[in-house]
Amino acid sequence: METIYIYLLKASGLIALFYLAYYFLLRKETFFTANRFFLLAGLGTAVVLPLFYITKIVWVNPTPITFPISELPLQQATPEETFEINWYLTAIVIYIVGSALFFIKFGMDYWSLNRVLYKTKAQQQADFKLIDVQEKIAPFSYFNTIVFNSSLYSPLELQSILEHEKVHSEQHHTIDVLIIRFFSIVFWFNPFIWLYQRAILQNLEFIADSEATKRLNDKKAYQMALVKITTHENCVALTNHFYQSLIKKRIVMLNKNQSKKWNSWKYVLILPALIAFVFIFQIKVLAQENITTNTTKSKSTTEDIILVIDKNTTDAKLKQEAQVLKDLHGINLKVSKVKRNANQEITGIKVQFDDKNGNKGTNQVDSDRPISPITFIKNTDSNGKSSIGFYTGKANPNGKINKRIVLNSSDDEESNFAFSFSDDEEDITPQVVPNIPDAADAPEAKDALDAPNAPKVQIQKRVIVTRSKNGEKPIVYINGKKVDVNMEDLNSKLDPNSIERMDVYKGDVSIEKYGDDGKNGVIVITTKDGKTEVNVDKIVRRAQADAERAIANSIRAAEDKERMQPEMERAMKELELSKVEMQKAKAEMDKAKQEIEKARKELEKTRAEAQKKQKI
């Protein structure tokens, strides 16, 4: 819905732009045919240009996700029901109602036109159909049909009228009228569309007057016919009328000298405005992270399960599977730190593996509860290149593993952690999701691991931790020391690259280990150097980067302002010229008024002489 609003606003802005260009630059020029196509081109541009965009890709450095647990609401209060007006819906209803009313008006005008056209039989004259009606209506043309009342005019006046309407018909001016009428239905809310409609209709009359006077010998008689038609104000809609309310302007334009050809440069002035419109409104900026990582992912064609470790796997089975992996797949598997409970179920284990292709990784779990299944896989792409990965977690109802992590060759021993939080049903459970392009298998927060320990993985990753159901934040320990710190500042106080591992405890296990402090869960972070200190260098680097970006933005803004300065000066000069032209136009209008007054006196004199002749 919002897209439609934006489109209508952009199109309305372009309509206003073309009308203002016509009004201030072209309205008083005698390039009537060029003005016709300029106005039509403005309507076409308003429809088409907002549909096209220029895509600009901006590469940005990835920003670490902070630890904003303190910003999360502690309690989910039920909002009070209040009545609010949906302004978007209100606006669209008003727009549809307005468009419907104008469309109904269009239909009524079309019906009225057809009554006139088909009421009287037409006479064919060359390429035109002439209809002589009895009603007292102003002459008009509709495509190749010309309607008039011959009893109201003398033969000389009727000849002027027919020549005028033939120009409308030959140049297909009815199409212009229908186009602007359609636009007035769609953009009825834009005041400029009504001024635009008036400009198009007026310019069509200028064209017809100019061409008709070239075909007639008596230009003065043609002007007298214009004056006489002013008494016939009953006009039919959707047509080109011989009579228009702007009769004074038509007479002024008939007597105006032809514009000089060098004035045609004014048409080009619309181009800078259109270019500015494109650069301001029609450029889509797409930001993409410039991520540098040693891990890559190949498109695999086959995926083989090579090892499954669950809570009931025996030590003998582990040794046997390690030997099989080495013999069949060339993978060296090292299992250590195996812990079991009273039921001989595995609660803690560390698995390290590597192969001849340089693939390697580590998965470590340390908990008081039985581990979730760990499934190791081998991917082989169409080029024969292999990669090793593992699933952690039990299968969901759809038959898929809860979480998948694929590891490729990497020599980087550092882990890059970033922190974010999402709501879950009731527990606090970490997940590790690789930041690789194909994240279709990345889990949602609801598919968190059953084990309370986050596996350690030697790839770039982010940790998603859900907060407890009651909304309280968990306690954080760093290297065995309780840290009373605002969670949103944790990322700036502790370098993510320095984290060795992170354990999360919940429920009874958390209370048993940490007492009342553990009732909302406990997050235990162990760093590589065993220290807890503020990373000042990292903060300084971030501040420098922000400052550099701000300076770059300021420089770009100054350059844009400098580029626009000549255009602004040129516009001011054009404004001064338009003021001078307005003064000239005023003088021409005064002169036209005098000529009209003189014409009226001559008409009265002619009528008086005609009355005397009738008496005789």
Helices and strands as residue ranges (DSSP letters): H 2-21, I 22-26, H 32-48, G 49-51, E 54-60, G 69-71, H 87-119, E 123-125, E 128-132, E 140-142, E 145-148, G 150-152, H 155-170, H 173-186, H 191-215, H 219-229, E 240-241, H 247-254, G 261-269, H 270-281, E 283-289, E 300-309, H 315-329, E 331-340, E 346-355, E 360-366, E 374-381, E 386-395, E 401-407, E 419-423, E 430-434, G 445-447, E 461-467, E 475-478, E 481-483, G 487-489, H 490-493, G 496-498, E 499-505, H 507-514, G 515-518, E 522-527, H 536-615
